[in-house]
Amino acid sequence: MLFHSSIRKELGRSFGATLVVLVTVVMTMTLLRTLGEASRGTFNPADVLIIMGYTVLSDMPTILSMSLFISVLTVVTRMYRDSEMVIWFGSGRGLLGLVGPLFRFAWPILLVVLTLAFVILPWSFSKIEDLRDRYDKRGDIARIEPGQFQESANGDRVFFIEKDSKGQQTGKNVFISAQEGNKQTITSARSGTVEVMNGDKFLVLQEGQRLERTTGKNDMTLSTFERYGARVGADDNSGRDYSPSNAKTTLELLRTQNPQHFAELAWRAGLTLAAFNLIWIGLAAAGANPRAGRSTNLIFAFLSFVVYFNLLVLAKNWVESGQAELIPMLLQLHGGVFVVSMLWLLKRHNHWTLRLPRRNPRKEGSA
């Protein structure tokens, strides 16, 4: 029991250190990607940190699975390198004797991965879609950025304004280009103020001119004004009218059965099953070779993880395209990986070797 406790403590230290490193790397990559999307107008720049948090939370099943895999592989490899496994084998125990302490440590992590995959992952994607949809439906005033041309929500107006120091409701050097049917209007003014009239927002322009032109005609109408009010679009507070498969709850996916929902279920179930199988792979692949470097097992872990999760993505695409069914795909992919890892583990536990038949030189000489 003391040996089992020491293994679990070492697994905890290795798992914690690996988790911190992976979360830091993923947060950095996510921050850079989110900043790029915010600069292209996909998200509100003020929501960058919130979106980054939701994105990292949706990636936690993958991060936890990889951290668990690396910790199992590195701890057992360290035991081989320090000859602790020699003592373990000398006491009449084999690799299968480590299954108990490994799963005593791993079962809470597997439970967290299961919860994240089926509950937290769709919730985080739903929050991201809500922020994206809310930013797309913001009003014309909220879209205006000082010194930049901005398009309205329905795409029929283009605004340009220089914000004044008096506040956000006042600006100077205002430019508005609008397309209403076959009529194009260009309005410019020295200053503008946002005012509320009868519950609607109006941009009241001061000292400007208005140019109107009808498509297909050469004549234009130019007028000047001292005060002119233009109605601007308000914020659209309606709910999100579209929900992708990854933002739907597991119950919603089960209620409406189609290839897209089955593919998302295959992905969520695959995250949990992959975390379970990676424990067996890490235990079977652990070992120490004095002629090889210490980073050999980490390279193997990275390549195995990449191959496995690429197979998950491929399986999801096959289910979504109708080339494979949900249950048979889960059984073939994850069941096949489990069988191969168990055969590998049994081979190392029982020290099975493949011996080729030897030739008898005496018989060959007499022949």
Disulfide bonds with the S-S distance in Angstrom:
none
